[in-house]
C-alpha cells in the first residue's frame, strides 16, 4: 500500500516514514509542505494520506479541503496539536477520516493507518478471504485451504493488493506505484519475477489446485480464485441449460 506523508518536521517525518515502511511495509512518499503534499495527491493515487495541520505554504486544513473538493476519496489521518472539540468537528466536517493528537504512540498510528486502509477498501475486518485464500493482515499470515504459505514481504504485499481487488485486472504499473515510493521505476523489471514466485507458492500449496493468479496479456494480473463447490455446480448447470437452448 502507498502512503503520502505530509509533515514539515524532518525528524518526525523520518521516524514516521521508517515506522510505516518497516512495520506494515507501506511505500511512503514524503512531502515537506502543504503545497508539495497537494501536488503529490493531484498526481498520484494513495491508499492513505497522513496529514499534519501546521504546514508551511499551505496548511493541512486547506490541503484536506482541496482533496475533497477534487472528489479524492483517499482516507486521511490528521496529525494535530489541537485536540479541542471545535477543531476536531471542523476537521471531520471537512472530510478527515481520523485524527491523532500530538504527541502520539507510533504503534497507535500504525494500527489506525491499517484500519483506515482496510475501511477504504471496504474491508473493515483484518482478515481477507477470497475463495480458498485467507490473509490475516495483522499477523501477515497467508493460508490457502488452510495450508500455511511462506511469502517474502514483496510477495505478501502483491497478494494483499490483489486480494483487495478480487477479479479486477491490476496493471504492472499500478502494482509498482502502490508497492514502491518515488523510485518505483528502479523496480519495474522485477514485478514479473515476484508474481511468478507468488503464483508457484500459491499453486504449490495444494496437490491439484486451480491457478489463482491470472496473467492478462498486455493488461496485468487478476486474482481469480476458484469458485466454492456449490457455485461451481450452479455455473455448470447454467452452462448446460444454455447449451440445450
Secondary structure by P-SEA (a helix, b strand, c coil): cbbbbbcccaaaaaaaaaaaaaacccbbbbbccaaaaaaaaacccccccccccccccccaaaaaaaaaaaccccbbbbbcccccaaaaaaaaaacccccccccccaaaaaaaaaaaaaaaacccccccccccccccccccccccccbbbbbcaaaaaaaaaaaacccccccaaaaaaaacccccccccccaaaaaaaaaaaaaaccccccccccccccbbbbbcccccaaaaaaaaaaaaaaaac
